[in-house]
Amino acid sequence: MDSIQTPNNPTTTFLPPPPGLHIPTTTTAVAATSSGGGVSIPSLKVPKPEPFDDSDVEKQLQLYSDFCRVSNLFREAFGNVDFPGDLDSELVDVKVSISDPNGVVDLNLPAPNSQPEEEISGFLDPDSGAIVPVPPNQEIAVTTPRRKQSRVKELVRVMDLGLKDQVHFREVVRKTRMVYESLRVLTSVEEEKRVVAAAEEEKRMLAAMAAAAAASAAAAAASAAAASSADGVAAGIGMPEGSGSNGSRTYRRLRLRGDLRAASLMRDQGLWLNRDKRIVGATPGIYVGDIFLFRMELCVLGLHGQIQAGIDYLPGSMSSNGEPIATSVIVSGGYEDDLDDGEVIVYTGQGGQEKNSFRQASHQKLEGGNLALERSMHYGIEVRVIRGVRYEGSASSSGKVYVYDGLYKIVDCWFDVGKSGFGVFKYKLWRIEGQEKMGSAILKEARAIRRSGFDFKPMYCLSVDISNRKENVPVRLFNDIDDNQDPLCFEYLTRTTFPQFVFHQSGKATGCDCVDGCTDGCFCFMKNGGEFPYNQHGILVRGKPLIFECGPFCGCPPHCRNRVTQKGLKNRLEVFRSRQTGWGVRSLDLIQAGAFICEYAGVVLTKEQAQILTMSGGDSSIHPNQFSDRWAEWGDISQVYSDYVRPSYPSVPPLDFSLDVSTMRNVACYMSHSSTPNVFVQFVLYDHNNLMFPHAMVFAMENIPPMRELSLDYGVPDEWTGKLSICN
């Protein structure tokens, strides 16, 4: 490739415009100015990746980066080498089909320089399903060693799925995400234990050093000659190399990253999705608007396969025609030349940045992900767009969440001068019409509602707070469908009302005597089977038949980690009118998987009282014993650990009571029924010890984006509406 040189600096090499791409006339001049004065331009050996969540985890990520680097080097070194000897007996031809009647379309691209495009354009069968023309009687074959997995990964597009298939793929994704989140939360508990153990070890060492120093001082007072010897002993025992002057030592310990560990364990068990094929277009089971807390989860699901890089693509070395094809991009503001207007994006190519900076330090090259985007534009292949958005509810140290915003077409590509004076590749992406509303736009809308309250569409806001300030946060009532105002006719309950005999029959009042929060080994710790049900952030570790929280008979303070559901509502919920489900519930906040949402509250009726109420002609009761045992799914890691056993302690007797919500109820009563719910009921005791009358607490089964309806498996839905009549 010829280089562009300047008279002032003839040794400086600049990137020439790629064939077929427009370059402004000012590029050469600006580049020459930038390189003038004898200032050398630093060169980058590798493209600059997207910023990662945490700079402190370099060592943990080294395993992944080394693996990718060595793999690429191996492909470059041995991809086209002819080995000596007769290998015909060890090779087999794999023919790649163009279309599949089962709704999966393979995107086999024409081999480069095989035939001009105008010669093969006439061979495109409009009914074949292929998006690029392939001549008839020409089969694209890939030679691969027998008994080894092929390096060629097929590009496929999944389309025309029936309702049953859509439900199936969604369930696969849901369960995979649940395993990932369960492993991540479990890792957070292990990390908490490591922190406590490290602190105790440090205290023990400091105490030993202090004792050694005291012994040294006593010996010094007895004899000046012995003092020198005693100081030497003390230095060897209590002041090892690297210690401070006061005997303290600074420990640097790598933090156990739950997102990385969960992904690694699932990969070892073959639980990553879409590994055998590269999905082009929409990924089955993933909806527009889905939110992910960590980038590693995108890799696990096959939505975006790069840990750090912003462009995911099938490399040319793995493509059937030797050309790279882009499948997805992450837009997170990592480049100074990016422009994001929602429906239209001007995306900057990768490479040429300074380390730990957004500024360009050299010209970008038409290679790797940049070339893949250009080839995708040439073949008209759409890309998935995931946006990295800063959000106050993020669990990541970067403060970002990742939102899938749908499919975009690459409509233009050009080489231009960036803000820092270096050449960059730019790609114009248009969002394909007919898709659901962008998740990033919904995040902004939910934020606007939280900030404005009644001022946001006031004509449809029936109440700013139907709880009348009984909850910690307001519960909004919204109806832009019809004139129904039924939720305003009920008295609001914040928690379930139990009859007095429940407290009298609870047995002897017992509780822990912890002073500054419960610790391992305390009474409540043992009462829960020798473990705490929540991590330090109040996230449920795994579902159980029953959870014992600290109550009024415990000595621990309100901030104890074992007091979660009793604190009430934290997320800002909204009761809204829906054409599909009648009244429904959604959150204005992002709800993390395993987080407590609210209690399913009502007035407790005994079996006899419920029968009398039914005979009088009104049945507005919820039966807790009919809630499905979805709690068993949360924390189920049996796919990773074969010795995992479903929790069975404590054994709960049959629940023989009902919740009357005919006159008093709370927000949970309006949750819709679904056979694939995103929330579940977990039974909890805290204000009494009667096992037959627990609280029904609602937790999240997955990361629930703002404005997405909450759905619960009631166990006995109405046959026709798919929803309990009481919820309407």
Secondary structure by P-SEA (a helix, b strand, c coil): cbbbbccccccbbbbccccccccccaaaaaaaaaacccbbbbbbccccccccccccccccaaaaaaaaaaaaaaaaacccccccccccccbbbbbbbccccccbbbbccccccccccccccccccccccccccccccccbbbbbbcccccccccbbbbccccaaaaaaaaaaaaaaaaaaaaaaaaaaaaaaaaaaaaaaaaaaaaaaaaaaaaaaaaaaaacaaaaaaaaaaaaacccccccccccbbbbbbbcccaaaaaaaaaaaacccccccccccccccccccccccccaaaaaaacccccccccccccccccccccbbbbcccccccccccccccccccccccccccccccccccccccccaaaaaaaaaaaabbbbbbbbbcccccccccccbbbbbbbbbbbcbbbbbbccccbbbbbbbbbccccccccaaaaaaaaaaaaacccccccccccccccccccccbbbbbbbccccccccccbbbbcbbbbcaaaaaacccbbbbbcccccccccaaaaaaccccccccccccccccccccccccccccccccccccccccccccccccccccccccccccccccccccccccccccccaaaaaaaaaaccccccccccccccccccccccccccccccccccccccccbbbbccccccccccbbbbccccbbbbbbbccccccccccbbbbbcccccccbbbbbcccccccccccccccc
